[in-house]
């Protein structure tokens, strides 16, 4: 028997995560922005909007993280400076 290690490409994992988060937003958008009649509807709508805001924050952070090659280059420059 051989021990096979599960190898996942980071690009595929992030792409799948992004698609999943888009589906979550699509499901929550109707709940978040439909007219609310009761207090429970208002609370559900508020929570759905906060989840959408949280997903947007995750996307913002992912967009503003430096690329791995940029981190490697910066570390290399810092080592040369020493």
C-alpha positions in Angstrom: 0.0 0.0 0.0 1.2 3.5 -0.8 0.3 6.5 1.2 -1.1 9.1 -1.1 -1.0 12.7 0.1 -3.9 14.9 -1.0 -2.5 17.7 -3.0 -4.6 20.8 -3.6 -3.6 23.8 -5.7 -4.2 27.0 -3.8 -5.7 28.7 -6.8 -8.4 26.0 -7.1 -9.1 26.1 -3.4 -9.5 29.9 -3.4 -11.6 29.7 -6.5 -13.9 27.1 -4.9 -14.2 29.2 -1.8 -15.0 32.3 -3.8 -17.8 30.4 -5.7 -19.2 29.1 -2.4 -19.3 32.6 -0.9 -21.0 33.9 -4.0 -23.7 31.3 -3.6 -24.1 32.3 0.1 -24.6 35.9 -0.9 -27.1 34.9 -3.6 -29.1 33.0 -1.0 -29.0 35.8 1.6 -29.7 38.7 -0.7 -33.4 38.0 -0.9 -33.7 37.7 2.8 -31.6 40.7 3.5 -33.4 43.2 1.3 -37.0 42.0 1.2 -39.7 44.2 3.0 -39.9 43.4 6.7 -43.2 43.3 8.6 -42.3 41.8 11.9 -39.5 42.1 14.4 -38.2 38.6 13.6 -38.1 39.7 9.9 -36.1 42.8 10.8 -33.6 40.7 12.9 -33.2 38.1 10.2 -32.6 40.8 7.6 -30.1 42.5 9.8 -28.2 39.3 10.4 -28.2 38.5 6.7 -26.8 41.9 5.8 -24.1 41.5 8.4 -23.1 38.1 7.0 -22.9 39.7 3.5 -20.8 42.5 5.0 -18.5 39.9 6.5 -18.1 38.1 3.2 -17.3 41.4 1.6 -14.6 42.0 4.2 -13.1 38.6 3.5 -13.0 39.5 -0.2 -11.4 42.8 0.6 -8.7 41.2 2.7 -8.0 38.6 0.1 -7.6 41.3 -2.6 -5.2 43.3 -0.5 -2.9 40.5 0.6 0.4 40.7 -1.1 1.2 37.9 -3.6 3.4 35.1 -2.3 6.2 36.1 -4.7 6.1 39.6 -3.3 6.6 38.3 0.2 9.5 36.2 -0.8 11.1 39.1 -2.6 10.7 41.4 0.4 12.2 38.8 2.7 15.2 38.4 0.3 15.7 42.2 0.2 15.7 42.3 4.0 18.2 39.5 4.3 20.6 41.3 1.9 20.3 44.5 4.0 21.7 42.7 7.1 
